[in-house]
């Protein structure tokens, strides 16, 4: 019985670690300090630090605030937190997202797709 509890805890901490790494990566992409992210989300600086290190399991309210501050979909953070199951049918590919973006011109879409394909280095 203790083995199962240990595995669950380990799996949970691994998920929290992954969530924390994602939050930190997104924050750095936006060139935000932990303090700036904390201010945007109305969280304390130490709590943001603990989230990034995978030490706390955030509430849905906190995940929604983080999603808004990091310009990502709330579902993305909910999924990283293990609160949503992966649904392959619901995933949108990068190519589909670029093609569906109404804010891009056709020329911009072609350019973005060319860059994306060059990074992937495969025949998409």
N, C-alpha and C positions, 0 to 999 in steps of 0.2 A: 504494500500500500504506500509506503514511503517512496518507493521507486517511481510510482506514477506521479506523485506530488512533485518530486524532483524534476521529472521530465517536463511536466506542465510549467513549472516555474522557469526552467531553463528555456523552454520554447517561448514563453512570454517575455523573458528578459532579452532573448535574441530578437524578437519582434520589436521590442521597445528600443533596442540598440539600432535597428534598421530605421525605425521612425526617426530617432534622434539624428542619425547621420543624414537622412533626407532633409530634415528641417534645417540643419546646419548648412548643408550644401545649397539649399534654396536661399537661405539668408545671405550667404557669401556671394551667390550670383547677383543678388540685388544690392550688394555692397553695403549691407546693414551690419551694424554692431549688435551684439546681444542686447545692449541697453536700448538701442533704437527699436529693435523688434519687441522688446518688453513694453516699451512705451506705446507702440502701435496696437499691441494686443491687451494692454492694461494688465499685464502680468509683472511679477517682480523679476529683477535681473537674475537672482539666484535660481528661480524656478525655471526660467528659460535655459539657463546653463544646465540644470539637472535634466530637463527634457532632452536637450541635445546629447547628453551623455547616457540617455536611456535609463535614468534612475527613477522616473515617475511615469505612471500611466495617466495621460491627460483625459479629462472629461470631453464629451462631445462639444460642449460650449467652447472649451479651450481649443480644440481642433478646428472648429469653425473660425474662431478668431485668428488662429495661425494661418489658416488657408487664405483668408481675406488679406492679411498682412503680407503674405508671401506670394500673392497672385497665382495661387493654384486652386484647383477644384477641391471642395471639401471632401468629396468622395475619394480623392487621391490620398489625403491624409487619413481618412477613415479606413481605407484599405491597408495602408502601411501600419496602422494601429491594430489591424486584425479585426476590425469591427464590420467590415464588408468582405464577403467572399469574392474571389476573383471570378468574373463572368466573362469568358473569352468572347462571347457574342456581343457583349456591350462595349468592348474595347474599340477605340477608334485608332487607326494607324496614323502615323505621321503624314503619310501621303494623303489619306482621306481628309485629315484636318487641314492641310494646306489647300487642297482642292476645294474644300467647303468654305474657306475663309472669305467672307464677303468684302473684307477690307483690303484685300490684295487684288491688284490688277492681274490680268492673264500673264503679262510679262514677268511680274514679280513672282507669281506661282511657278513659272517655268524655271526661273533663276533659283528659287529656294529648293525646288525638287532636284535640280542639277547638283547643288551643293550637298544636299542630303544624300543623294545616291553616291556621290564621290566619297563621302565619309563612310558609307556602308560598304562600299567596294564590292557590290554584288549586283546582280541583274534583277532589280525590283520592277 
